[in-house]
Amino acid sequence: MTATPPAPCPVDLITAARARLLAWARDTIIADDPALSARHRRGLAQLDDPDPAVSKAGVDDLSAVLHEATDRAGGQPQHLAGPSIAEPAANDRNWDVEQGDE
C-alpha cells in the first residue's frame, strides 16, 4: 500500500503577494535614497565584526533602516478591527461585578 502525500498547506496568496510587494518597495526606497543606502551598507558590513558591540550596532542600524523604509513604503498593515489591550483588561476587572459575584 502506498502512502498518500500530505495535503499542501493553504497559502493566503493575497497576504504573500502584499508581503513581496512591500519588500520590493522597501528595497527600492533603500536603493533610491543615498542616506538609507549608505546606512544599510554600513550595517551589513558591521554584522561580521568580531566585536559584539559593533555587531549589535549593525543590527540596530539595519533594523532602523528597514523600519524607516517600510514606513515610507506604506508600512505594516494595521489591525484595528479588534479591541485594544486595555479594553479586555478592564472588562476582566469588572467581570465579577457584572456577574453579581462581588
C-alpha positions in Angstrom: 0.0 0.0 0.0 1.4 3.4 -0.9 1.2 6.3 1.4 -0.6 9.4 0.1 1.4 12.6 0.1 0.4 15.2 2.6 -2.1 17.9 1.6 -0.4 21.1 0.6 -0.6 23.9 3.2 -3.1 26.5 2.4 -1.5 29.8 1.4 -3.1 33.1 1.6 -1.9 34.4 -1.8 -3.0 37.9 -1.2 -1.0 38.2 2.0 2.0 36.6 0.3 1.7 39.0 -2.6 1.4 42.0 -0.4 4.5 40.9 1.6 6.5 40.5 -1.6 5.3 43.9 -2.9 6.1 45.6 0.4 9.6 44.1 0.4 10.2 45.2 -3.2 9.0 48.7 -2.4 11.2 48.8 0.8 14.3 47.7 -1.1 13.6 50.2 -3.9 13.3 53.0 -1.4 16.6 52.0 0.2 18.3 51.8 -3.1 16.9 55.3 -4.2 17.8 57.1 -1.0 21.6 57.7 -0.7 21.5 58.2 3.1 19.4 55.0 3.7 21.6 53.1 1.2 24.8 54.1 3.0 23.4 53.2 6.4 22.2 49.9 5.0 25.7 49.0 3.6 27.4 50.1 6.8 25.0 48.0 8.9 25.6 44.9 6.7 29.4 45.5 7.0 29.2 45.6 10.8 27.4 42.3 11.1 30.5 40.2 10.6 32.6 42.2 13.1 34.1 40.0 15.9 33.3 42.7 18.5 29.7 42.1 19.8 29.1 45.8 20.4 29.8 46.6 16.7 27.7 43.7 15.5 24.8 44.8 17.7 25.2 48.4 16.4 25.0 46.9 12.8 21.8 45.0 13.7 20.3 48.1 15.3 21.2 50.3 12.3 19.8 47.7 9.8 16.6 47.4 11.8 16.2 51.2 11.8 16.8 51.4 8.1 14.3 48.6 7.3 11.7 50.1 9.6 12.1 53.6 8.1 11.9 52.3 4.5 8.9 50.1 5.3 7.1 53.1 6.8 7.8 55.1 3.7 6.5 52.2 1.5 3.2 52.2 3.3 4.0 50.4 6.5 2.8 47.2 8.0 -0.9 46.6 8.0 -2.7 47.9 11.0 -5.1 45.5 12.7 -7.5 48.0 14.2 -10.7 45.8 14.0 -10.4 44.3 17.4 -10.3 45.7 20.9 -7.2 47.3 22.3 -5.2 45.6 25.0 -6.6 47.8 27.7 -10.3 47.1 26.9 -10.2 43.3 27.7 -8.2 44.0 30.9 -10.8 46.5 32.1 -13.5 44.0 31.2 -11.8 41.3 33.2 -11.6 43.5 36.3 -15.3 44.2 36.1 -16.5 40.7 35.3 -17.3 39.7 38.9 -19.2 42.9 39.5 -21.2 42.5 36.3 -22.0 38.9 37.2 -23.2 39.9 40.6 -20.5 38.0 42.4 -18.7 40.7 44.5 
